[in-house]
Amino acid sequence: MEISADTTTLAVGDLVTVTGQAVDIGLPYFQILLKDAGAAEFAPLAQVTYENKIQGSADVSQVLELVSAEGNYTQVVITLRARAAGSTEIAISATGEVHSSQGYMWSGGGSESLTIIVTSP
């Protein structure tokens, strides 16, 4: 998985768009994970399928909130709104069909984490 954002520093109320690109994973199910500064581990924000279905979302961050998520066969695009000053790490993982020497199998991978910093207006 590859991850990118249109910005990594924003003010409260601003929007950020994060894109996760599936690499060699067919029929991906994307997991969006957030970890606020000071949190022990990542928490699942939402799962989005290649058919553009959100299969569960949770309010897991004090810093960012989910506005929208769209998935397809190659990527997921997430729009988040900054709701409080602080920093949050975001990561995206995907599971799906992966081709191997034994044929296709269900597997996946995850992205590096990206830190989003939110400042007071």
N, C-alpha and C positions, 0 to 999 in steps of 0.2 A: 504494500500500500504506500502510496505517496500522498502527502498532505501539503496544502498551501492555503494561505489566507490573503485577502486583498489588503489587509492591514493587521498589524499586531499591537498597535497602540491606539486606543480610542477613548472618548469621553463618555460619561454616563449618558444614556439615551441614544448613543450612536449604534449603528448596525455594522456587523462584520460578516463577511461571507467566507466560509471555509469549504474547500473542495478536497475530497478524497478520491484518488484515482486508483482503481483496481488494476493490478499488474498480474497478468496471466491467471486470473480467477474468473471462471464463467459462472453465470447465474448468482451473482454475489448478494449476500445479506450483510449489510453494513451495520456495525455497532459504533455509535458515537459515544465517547467516554470523556468525562471532565473530572478535573481534580483541582479544587481551589487551594490556594496557598495555605499550608498548615494541615491539610487533610492527609490522612494516612495512605489512602489509595484512590485509584480512579473509580468513579461511579458511572453506571450506564445512563446516559441522557435519553437515548432513543435507539431503536433499530429500524432500519429502512431497507426494504427489499428492492431488487432489480425491477420489480413491477410497480415501483413508486408507491408502496404501501408502508405506512408507519405502523409498526407492530409494537406499540408501547412506547411511552415517553414518561419521564419523571422529572420533577423539579429537584435537581441535585446540586445546584450552584447558587451561591449568594451573589455572585458577580455577573454571570451571564444567564440569559433565558432563551429558550428555543422559540424562534419565530416561525420558521418553516424548514422542511427537509424534503429533498427530492432525490430519488435514486433511479438509476437505469442500469443497463448492462455493463457500463464501464466506469461510472462514477457516482458519487453522492455529493450534493451541494446543500450545505447547511447555512441558514441565516440565523444569527444570534443577536440579541439586543443586550447592550451593557446596562446593568441595572444598579450597580454599586461599584465604588472604587475598590481596586484590588487586582490580583492576578490569578489566572486560571490556566492550567495546562489542558490542552485538548489533544486527543488521539483518536484514530479511526482504525478499526479492524474490519476484516471481511472474511467470510467463509463462503465457499462455493465449490464448483468443480475445478479441479486442478489436474492437468494432464501430466502423467508420469510414464515411465517405461512399462508399467503394468496396466496402463490405460487411464481412465478417468477415476478420480477418487475425490471424496469430500474432504477439503482441507482449507487452509486459509493463512492469513498473515496480518500483521499490524504495522501501522506507521510509527515513525518517531513521534514524540510529542512536540507540540507547538505551544509557546507561552503567549497568552493574550493579556495585555496590561490595560486596565481601565483606570482613567484619572477622573477626578472630580471636575465638573464643568467650570 
